[in-house]
């Protein structure tokens, strides 16, 4: 019998298969596609450590090659199945490209998380970095 507060080997394996994703647009709370993350664990608000550019043309696009501002968003812990569903939704790798970046949670903790980046400018620049 497992003692309260201890983790067994299976718990560690299960936890390590979870991934963290940083969302900055239509997947955020209150936005139209957040339902895709309804079974994910919300870890908190965050912003990118590095500067990026955020453009908008019906949907937001985060661009790596322009250093305009940090981007504000949210971080979720997701299962491999949820990550696969979000990949399909974001059309990774043919439309958006998923890449690991460093983000800073409101708590101050810096973590690695997946983010969906777009290869080119599209639409108008959101200078403040928040959709």
Residue pairs with C-beta under 8 A, 6 or more apart in sequence:
2 8
7 15
17 79
17 80
18 77
18 78
18 79
19 77
19 78
19 80
19 83
19 114
20 43
20 75
20 76
20 77
20 78
20 111
20 112
20 113
20 114
21 40
21 75
21 76
21 78
21 83
21 86
21 113
21 114
21 115
22 46
22 48
22 73
22 74
22 75
22 101
22 103
22 113
22 114
22 115
23 37
23 73
23 74
23 75
23 76
23 115
23 116
24 54
24 60
24 62
24 71
24 72
24 73
24 74
24 115
24 130
24 131
25 31
25 59
25 60
25 73
25 131
26 32
26 33
26 34
26 59
26 60
27 33
27 34
27 36
27 37
27 74
27 86
28 34
28 73
28 74
28 131
29 42
29 74
33 89
36 82
36 85
36 86
36 89
37 76
37 78
37 82
37 86
39 79
39 82
40 76
40 77
40 78
40 79
40 82
41 76
41 77
41 78
42 74
42 75
42 76
43 74
43 75
43 76
43 77
43 105
44 74
44 75
44 105
44 106
44 107
45 72
45 73
45 74
45 75
45 105
45 106
46 72
46 73
46 74
46 75
46 103
46 104
46 105
46 106
46 113
47 70
47 71
47 72
47 73
47 103
47 104
47 129
48 70
48 71
48 73
48 101
48 102
48 103
48 104
48 115
48 129
49 70
49 101
49 102
49 103
49 104
49 110
50 67
50 70
50 101
50 102
51 67
51 68
51 69
51 70
52 62
52 63
52 64
52 66
52 67
52 68
52 69
52 70
52 71
52 117
52 129
53 62
53 63
53 65
53 66
53 67
53 68
53 69
53 121
53 125
54 60
54 61
54 62
54 63
54 68
54 69
54 71
54 125
54 126
54 129
54 130
54 131
55 61
55 63
55 118
55 121
55 122
55 123
55 124
55 125
55 126
56 123
56 124
56 126
56 131
57 122
57 123
57 124
58 123
60 126
60 131
61 118
61 121
61 122
61 123
62 71
62 115
62 116
62 117
62 118
63 117
63 118
63 119
63 120
63 121
64 99
64 117
66 121
68 125
68 127
68 129
69 127
69 128
69 129
70 129
71 129
71 130
72 129
72 130
73 103
75 103
75 105
75 111
75 113
78 86
83 114
86 116
87 98
90 96
90 98
90 116
92 98
92 116
95 118
96 116
96 117
96 118
97 116
97 117
97 118
97 119
98 114
98 115
98 116
98 117
99 114
99 115
99 117
100 112
100 113
100 114
100 115
101 112
101 113
101 114
101 115
102 110
102 111
102 112
102 113
103 110
103 111
103 112
103 113
103 115
104 110
105 111
